[in-house]
């Protein structure tokens, strides 16, 4: 994955958590997180692979990704998912219809 062109201590800490903790866990399901931006303590992410369109994405985001980022980067106030989940072509769990 291309590294985002982000700078600053918060973005660097978040990127490290994504690379070292979050993406290795999501890779088990064929998914990954990409850091889009960090502004005023708000982290913008996009999920891909098996995470895009997955029926369990809200659980993954709230109980996994947000917890890991907030534990390691207390300066973060909010994590926003910018993913277009409707475009997911191979979600790990099919969303219920």
C-alpha positions in Angstrom: 0.0 0.0 0.0 1.2 3.5 -0.7 2.2 5.5 2.4 0.1 8.6 2.9 2.0 11.9 2.5 1.1 12.9 6.1 3.4 14.5 8.6 3.2 15.4 12.2 3.5 13.4 15.4 -0.1 12.3 15.5 -0.2 11.1 11.9 3.1 9.3 12.4 1.8 7.6 15.6 -1.4 6.6 13.9 0.4 5.2 10.9 2.7 3.1 13.1 -0.4 1.6 14.9 -2.0 0.8 11.6 1.1 -0.8 10.2 2.2 -2.7 13.3 -1.1 -3.7 14.9 -4.2 -3.1 12.8 -3.3 -4.2 9.4 -1.6 -7.5 10.5 -4.9 -8.4 12.3 -7.1 -7.4 9.4 -4.9 -9.3 6.9 -6.2 -12.5 8.4 -9.5 -11.6 6.7 -8.0 -10.2 3.5 -8.5 -6.6 4.7 -6.5 -3.5 5.5 -6.8 0.1 6.7 -5.3 3.1 4.8 -4.7 6.4 6.6 -6.2 9.2 4.6 -5.7 12.2 6.8 -5.4 13.6 10.3 -6.9 17.0 11.1 -7.4 18.6 14.5 -7.3 15.2 16.3 -9.7 13.6 13.8 -8.3 10.5 11.9 -9.8 9.7 8.5 -9.3 6.2 7.3 -10.4 4.0 4.4 -10.8 0.2 4.7 -10.1 -2.1 1.8 -9.9 -5.7 0.7 -12.2 -7.9 2.7 -13.2 -5.0 5.0 -14.9 -3.0 2.2 -18.6 -3.8 2.3 -18.2 -6.3 5.2 -21.2 -6.8 7.4 -19.0 -6.7 10.5 -17.2 -3.4 9.6 -18.9 -1.4 12.3 -17.8 -3.9 15.0 -14.2 -3.9 13.5 -14.1 -0.2 13.5 -15.6 0.5 17.0 -14.1 -2.5 18.9 -10.9 -3.0 17.1 -9.5 0.0 15.1 -10.8 2.8 17.3 -9.6 1.0 20.5 -6.1 0.4 19.2 -5.7 3.9 17.9 -7.1 5.6 21.0 -5.0 3.4 23.4 -1.8 4.3 21.5 -2.5 7.8 20.4 -4.6 9.6 23.1 -4.5 12.9 21.1 -7.0 11.4 18.7 -10.6 12.6 19.4 -12.4 10.8 16.6 -11.9 8.2 13.9 -14.0 8.5 10.7 -14.4 5.8 8.1 -14.4 7.3 4.6 -14.9 4.0 2.8 -17.5 3.5 0.2 -18.7 0.1 1.5 -21.3 -0.3 -1.2 -18.5 -0.8 -3.7 -17.1 -3.8 -1.8 -16.8 -6.7 -4.2 -15.4 -9.4 -1.9 -16.4 -8.7 1.7 -15.3 -11.1 4.4 -18.8 -11.3 5.8 -21.7 -10.5 3.5 -23.9 -7.7 4.8 -27.4 -8.8 5.6 -30.0 -7.4 3.1 
